[in-house]
Amino acid sequence: QVQLVESGGGLVQPGGSLRLSCAASGIMFSRYDMAWYRQAPGKQRELVAAISSGGTTNYTDSVKGRFTISRDNTKNTVYLQMNSLKAEDTAVYYCYAAGRTWLRGNFWGQGTQVTVSS
């Protein structure tokens, strides 16, 4: 059974920080590309940050310099460190695992709410 279990979401003030975690099980974690997506009400789900199996990272322009994605293959966990949070960062954040092959498949986490408000 594949599971992506997220934690760390919640309510934070503008300018504050939050660290999201996604613990994966049931997959060969080190072989998967990992990513964080987010979806705000009435908006399309968008890619926020991604990290390849080799450790290469990419970010959407709106979070560059503020967010950092990382992974710990010994813990089968991917993280999203979010600093200098803005109201427009408010969204449901989803963890995603991309196997990049038909046999490995792709998987989504359940989503965790991040609310930035004073």
C-alpha positions, -999 to 999 in steps of 0.1 A, spaced: 0 0 0 15 33 -11 11 62 13 23 98 12 16 112 47 19 150 51 24 171 82 33 206 92 4 226 77 -15 251 97 -21 288 104 8 313 102 11 351 101 24 369 71 62 370 71 63 338 92 77 303 84 63 268 81 79 235 73 59 208 55 70 171 56 58 142 34 67 107 45 65 81 18 60 44 22 54 15 -2 76 29 -29 113 28 -37 116 64 -26 152 71 -38 141 63 -74 112 88 -74 111 124 -84 92 143 -57 73 176 -58 50 199 -39 19 213 -56 -7 237 -42 -43 247 -50 -61 278 -38 -99 281 -40 -110 288 -76 -75 283 -89 -57 256 -109 -34 233 -90 1 245 -96 36 231 -92 54 248 -64 87 230 -61 103 198 -74 133 177 -66 146 149 -88 159 116 -76 194 130 -82 187 161 -60 181 187 -87 156 214 -76 131 236 -95 107 263 -82 79 283 -96 88 320 -99 65 332 -71 83 312 -44 119 315 -56 142 327 -27 115 320 -1 108 282 -3 133 254 -3 126 218 -12 148 190 1 147 152 6 162 127 30 164 93 13 173 76 46 139 87 60 119 84 28 108 120 34 106 152 13 104 186 29 92 221 19 106 249 40 85 280 35 98 314 47 85 350 43 50 337 38 24 358 21 -13 357 21 -12 345 -15 6 314 -4 -27 303 13 -37 270 -4 -40 232 1 -5 218 -4 -1 183 -20 29 160 -20 35 141 -53 57 112 -61 66 106 -98 79 72 -107 84 82 -143 77 46 -155 45 27 -161 54 1 -135 63 25 -107 34 49 -112 26 83 -97 10 91 -64 -6 120 -45 -7 128 -8 -39 138 9 -32 175 10 -26 198 39 -40 233 45 -17 262 48 -33 295 58 -14 328 59 -34 354 77 -31 380 104 
